[in-house]
Amino acid sequence: MITEYLFWFLAFVSVFGGVATILSRNPVHSVLYLILTFFAIAGHYLLLNAQFLAAVHVIVYAGAIMVLFLYVIMMLNLNRLDAEKRTLIGKVTSAVSAGLLLLVMVGVARGGSEAGEAPAESIDAGLVENLGQVLYRDFLLPFEMASVLFLGAMVGAVFLSKKELNS
Amino acid sequence: MDPIILYKIILAVVVFAVSLGVAAYMTWGERKLAAILQDRVGPDRAGPLGLLQPIADGLKMIFKEEFIPAQSNKWLFILGPSFFMLTACMTGAVVPWGSGLEIGGLYYPMQVTDINIGLLYLLGVVSIGVYGIMIGGWASNNKYAMLGALRASSQMISYEIAMGLSLIALVMTTGTLSLAEIARQQDEGLAYVVYQPLGFLIFLICAFAETNRAPFDLPESESELVGGFHTEYSSMKLGFFLFAEYINMFISSAVMATLYFGGYNFPFQHELGLEGNTLAIVQAVVLLLKIFIFIFIFMWVRWTLPRFRYDQLMNLGWKVLLPLALANIFITGLVMYFTGKLA
């Protein structure tokens, strides 16, 4: 019972945060609303018994990535960003592409409603032990490939940000 | 009401009150210790030995004029210190303060909540703790406050990584993320500082950086940034920022004592003839003593070492602590492999 109330509360907070992220004029407020949304999503993970995912979501997204977002926005001092003039063709293009995205999402949501109940063994699937078994035993190769990809991205970022390679 | 739930509520209130009380008297202890180290007397006017000084300071903070700068963002200006205080108080929930009490045939563990991702919860709360400083510093609309906030965020992000990696080596040794289980294992075996000396050292340095204590107090370095992120704050909102720093110190001392120094356990605790509730209460006192030793180290370092320069701070974090933490993980793995501890 209380889980259901929590779900509706978290659902409201995450949707409210998401909408407010887009509607805020001030970029710093946008980032803060997005952080609120991330917390609500972490709460959803907890309701699904995925404690590890919830903790990692807070540490990585709310705790690291959004701090850097906020850092960059504060550093560039974008807090008085006026809405720049948009051309007609820009408005039309963005409306059409957003409409197409909405179409895709509605299609996915309609297909998803037929998926039915989650399998019974997923109750403690989100615990650290089980997640570790899946990641490091069943899907070891894809996991390692993904980490190599991340390493490549990191090296690339460092390479691009170095101004003089010889110094 | 279910006695367990009632007990948990009481325990949460007690932990909260103890954190606040200890933090209040840490301000007194800090000033006394600074006085001793600098050959002064320190506060001695309010009460015997100046023991009523924290109460006088608190009253002064509350009754001072509440000032919100005209050009600031009012809501975020208030949210900053509130959030900082909230995250400071949240971590006490996963620390095991003693083995457990037995009242009326029921067993009550002396820990507010034993979540099986306790260590990750700690890291999560630490990583969102920086928002209080960032929001407060930005909402002040002041260049010094902004610079302090930027310094705080980059410093905390940098040292969080080394802190997390030093904990990974500990998790490899213990095989669990639950703080209660880690404390229990140290009852049976040795304290984990014996197995993870390098990890403890890295964690200690990172704890200094995360709590913004000297020599890592660049976000509020008074000689160059006036007051850093809390330049524009006055009255109890300033009090919250300063007070939360002491709560952070108290909790990080508790975490270090629990993870690396045996937690509430002490040598020969089962040979003294103490049992049940008496033992649990003695254990809580022992844990508090260990915490006070760490708090003393925090203060000792502050009044002994000068502040880092900013580039030194970044070099230490990224070029010394991070590689050391990675090497620590590697060595831990090798030792576990060759001693056959890998399952």
Interface residues (C-beta under 8 A of the other chain):
Chain A: V28 L32 I35 Q51 F52 A55 V56 V58 I59 A62 G63 A64 V67 L68 L70 Y71 M74 M75 L127 V128
Chain B: L76 I115 N116 I117 L120 Y121 L123 G124 V126 S127 I128 V130 Y131 M134 I135 W138 M146 A149 L150 S153 S154 M156 I157 E160 G164 L177
